């Protein structure tokens, strides 16, 4: 048959190429593919929003089923309602001050300070009300 075609190709083309060019071209090129796991994680987080989290736990002293976290919810609601009542009466004192009823405003702030003597806002507001006779 003739000469070996691979040997001929090597001698004609590849042997003449400089060896340093071949090693310089070998670079690792990384392909970032983090998007796929990130997309799966985001989809799982969204799916978690639609899963029910309610589990019933039996209390040993009563034997009744209670959803966990309900006690915390009640405590938070009571705290919000308690602060809302204090703010409402403070608003009443502020309203009296704005209407020019300084004695009523001062009395309201003093009443509130009896309940909460360490509240700096009440102390400041009570100090800014004009004393009677001025």
Rosetta blueprint (number, residue, H / E / L):
1 X L
2 X L
3 X L
4 X L
5 X H
6 X H
7 X H
8 X H
9 X H
10 X H
11 X H
12 X H
13 X H
14 X H
15 X L
16 X L
17 X L
18 X L
19 X H
20 X H
21 X H
22 X H
23 X H
24 X H
25 X L
26 X L
27 X L
28 X L
29 X L
30 X L
31 X L
32 X L
33 X L
34 X H
35 X H
36 X H
37 X H
38 X H
39 X H
40 X H
41 X H
42 X H
43 X H
44 X H
45 X H
46 X H
47 X H
48 X H
49 X H
50 X L
51 X L
52 X L
53 X L
54 X L
55 X L
56 X E
57 X E
58 X E
59 X L
60 X L
61 X L
62 X L
63 X L
64 X L
65 X E
66 X E
67 X E
68 X L
69 X L
70 X H
71 X H
72 X H
73 X H
74 X H
75 X H
76 X H
77 X H
78 X H
79 X H
80 X H
81 X H
82 X H
83 X H
84 X H
85 X H
86 X H
87 X H
88 X H
89 X H
90 X H
91 X H
92 X H
93 X H
94 X H
95 X H
96 X H
97 X H
98 X H
99 X L
100 X L
101 X L
102 X H
103 X H
104 X H
105 X H
106 X H
107 X H
108 X H
109 X H
110 X H
111 X H
112 X H
113 X H
114 X H
115 X H
116 X L
117 X L
118 X L
119 X L
120 X H
121 X H
122 X H
123 X H
124 X H
125 X H
126 X H
127 X H
128 X H
129 X L
130 X L
131 X L
132 X L
133 X L
134 X L
